[in-house]
Amino acid sequence: MNPLDQLAPAIAPPAISSWPPAPGWWLLAALALLGLGLAVLWRWQRLRVRPELPPSELDLARQAALVELAQLARPLPGEPASAWLQQLNALLKRLCRTRYPDDHPHTLSGRRWLAFLDSRCPAAGLTRWMVLVEGAYRAECRLDEKSIAGLEKAVDTWIRKHA
């Protein structure tokens, strides 16, 4: 006789229910819902329209920029103009960063920067002043009197009418 025949029949394990889940799963579900809610809130905040600067604050920023523009030391014709061009660029970028924070204008350079400026004020025509972005990086960038006056007028126009 086979000794295995003397064994009692096998006992089936109890059925394991999938409900309710273990406590750790409840915590994971709560964290997932919280993360989803935060993501929706962040996206909603990024898409909502931000209020424009009040006209009084905008006028103050324009006036301060115009005063700073007037105080910049213009280069003499035939002298290096790199420092002046850098200061003009910095002035415009500060004004744009304050006025258009969602567009991240401080990250733009070259033709994209000038196109951004012209998209805000086409009357200034800054896209034809490529020297504004290129001249700041040239050691010997020299401008004549007409170019200096024209660029300063274009920047002045942009500050006064940029929206």
C-alpha positions as a printed Julia matrix, in Angstrom:
163×3 Matrix{Float64}:
   0.0     0.0     0.0
   1.12    3.47   -0.87
   1.78    5.72    2.15
   0.4     8.7     0.27
  -3.03    7.08    0.18
  -3.2     7.33    3.94
  -2.95   11.13    3.89
  -6.03   13.23    4.41
  -7.34   15.12    1.39
  -5.75   18.52    0.71
  -7.42   21.53    2.27
  -8.13   24.35   -0.18
  -6.74   27.71    0.89
  -9.31   30.31    1.81
 -10.35   32.65   -1.0
  -8.52   35.97   -0.87
 -10.78   38.92   -1.5
  -9.53   41.94   -3.41
 -11.82   44.22   -1.46
 -11.18   46.13    0.74
  -7.62   46.91   -0.25
  -4.85   46.97    2.28
  -4.29   50.28    4.14
  -1.23   51.14    2.04
  -3.34   51.17   -1.12
  -5.73   53.69    0.41
  -2.8    55.98    1.13
  -1.49   55.58   -2.42
  -4.92   56.41   -3.87
  -5.18   59.53   -1.68
  -1.72   60.7    -2.8
  -2.62   60.12   -6.46
  -5.79   62.2    -6.11
  -3.88   64.94   -4.32
  -1.24   64.99   -7.07
  -3.9    65.13   -9.77
  -5.65   68.0    -7.99
  -2.4    69.95   -7.68
  -1.6    69.4   -11.36
  -5.04   70.67  -12.39
  -4.7    73.69  -10.1
  -1.22   74.53  -11.46
  -2.43   74.24  -15.06
  -5.49   76.39  -14.37
  -3.33   79.05  -12.76
  -0.97   79.09  -15.76
  -3.84   79.43  -18.25
  -5.89   82.07  -16.52
  -5.53   85.6   -17.75
  -3.34   87.68  -15.51
  -4.43   91.23  -14.87
  -2.56   93.93  -16.73
  -0.54   96.45  -14.82
  -2.7    99.37  -13.76
  -2.17  102.4   -16.02
  -0.55  104.36  -13.21
   2.08  101.67  -12.57
   2.66  101.27  -16.3
   3.15  105.0   -16.69
   5.6   105.02  -13.79
   7.61  102.21  -15.36
   7.62  104.03  -18.71
   8.69  107.29  -17.12
  11.49  105.58  -15.21
  12.67  103.86  -18.41
  12.59  107.13  -20.34
  14.6   108.86  -17.61
  17.13  106.03  -17.66
  17.33  106.21  -21.46
  18.04  109.94  -21.28
  20.77  109.36  -18.69
  22.65  106.76  -20.72
  25.92  108.13  -22.03
  25.64  108.16  -25.82
  28.82  107.22  -27.65
  30.44  109.79  -29.86
  30.45  109.04  -33.59
  33.3   106.67  -34.42
  33.88  105.59  -30.81
  33.08  102.06  -29.56
  29.37  101.77  -28.86
  29.26   98.26  -27.35
  28.66   99.4   -23.76
  25.84  101.75  -24.82
  24.19   98.98  -26.86
  24.41   96.61  -23.89
  22.77   99.2   -21.66
  19.97   99.75  -24.19
  19.38   96.01  -24.38
  19.36   95.67  -20.59
  16.88   98.52  -20.27
  14.51   96.96  -22.81
  14.8    93.51  -21.23
  14.04   94.86  -17.75
  11.0    96.69  -19.06
   9.8    93.62  -20.96
  10.38   91.31  -18.0
   8.16   93.56  -15.89
   5.51   94.11  -18.56
   5.38   90.63  -20.16
   6.52   88.12  -17.5
   4.68   85.15  -19.03
   6.49   85.52  -22.37
   9.95   85.17  -20.76
  11.49   87.9   -22.92
  14.76   87.84  -20.99
  15.54   84.47  -22.6
  15.3    85.78  -26.17
  18.24   86.9   -28.26
  19.11   87.92  -31.79
  16.34   88.21  -34.36
  13.81   86.57  -32.03
  14.4    89.34  -29.47
  13.94   92.07  -32.07
  10.85   90.32  -33.47
   9.42   90.16  -29.95
  10.01   93.9   -29.51
   8.41   94.68  -32.88
   5.42   92.46  -32.12
   4.7    94.71  -29.13
   5.31   97.99  -30.97
   5.69   97.86  -34.76
   5.94  101.68  -34.89
   9.44  101.55  -33.38
  10.79   99.34  -36.17
  13.47   97.75  -34.04
  13.91   94.74  -36.35
  16.01   96.86  -38.69
  18.42   97.64  -35.83
  20.26   94.31  -35.74
  23.24   96.24  -34.37
  21.3    96.45  -31.09
  21.85   92.73  -30.49
  25.02   92.12  -32.47
  26.96   95.27  -31.63
  26.97   94.52  -27.93
  29.23   91.54  -28.63
  31.64   93.27  -30.97
  34.68   94.85  -29.38
  34.96   97.53  -32.07
  31.34   98.33  -32.89
  31.29  101.92  -34.06
  28.24  103.91  -35.11
  27.82  107.21  -36.9
  25.72  110.09  -35.51
  22.71  109.21  -37.68
  22.67  105.6   -36.47
  23.03  106.6   -32.83
  20.19  109.11  -33.06
  17.98  106.71  -35.05
  18.45  103.84  -32.62
  17.84  106.06  -29.62
  14.66  107.4   -31.24
  13.46  103.86  -32.02
  14.03  102.76  -28.4
  12.29  105.91  -27.14
   9.32  105.22  -29.42
   9.17  101.62  -28.25
   9.15  102.63  -24.59
   6.41  105.23  -25.15
   4.07  103.06  -27.25
   4.74   99.41  -26.4
   1.18   98.74  -25.22
